[in-house]
Amino acid sequence: MSLLYKDPKDVIHSVAIAQKEGRIYLLFGADCGKHGADEFIDSYILTPKRLLEILQDRNDYKEEEI
């Protein structure tokens, strides 16, 4: 841990979700920047069908996540 950055266990992740013209936009961020500033982490643009396929391919969910 440093004075500039949060301890990784204290970082809060977020996602903004929007839908437009049949596509789902996922924009991921976290408050992991200098002095706790929000940082853009990643983004995805998927069709609902593709998102469903991705989620159905996974089977490692914990009971508290369902």
Rosetta blueprint (number, residue, H / E / L):
1 M L
2 S L
3 L L
4 L L
5 Y L
6 K L
7 D L
8 P H
9 K H
10 D H
11 V L
12 I L
13 H E
14 S E
15 V E
16 A E
17 I E
18 A E
19 Q E
20 K E
21 E L
22 G L
23 R E
24 I E
25 Y E
26 L E
27 L E
28 F E
29 G E
30 A E
31 D L
32 C L
33 G L
34 K H
35 H H
36 G H
37 A L
38 D L
39 E E
40 F E
41 I E
42 D E
43 S E
44 Y E
45 I E
46 L E
47 T L
48 P H
49 K H
50 R H
51 L H
52 L H
53 E H
54 I H
55 L H
56 Q H
57 D H
58 R L
59 N L
60 D L
61 Y L
62 K L
63 E H
64 E H
65 E H
66 I L
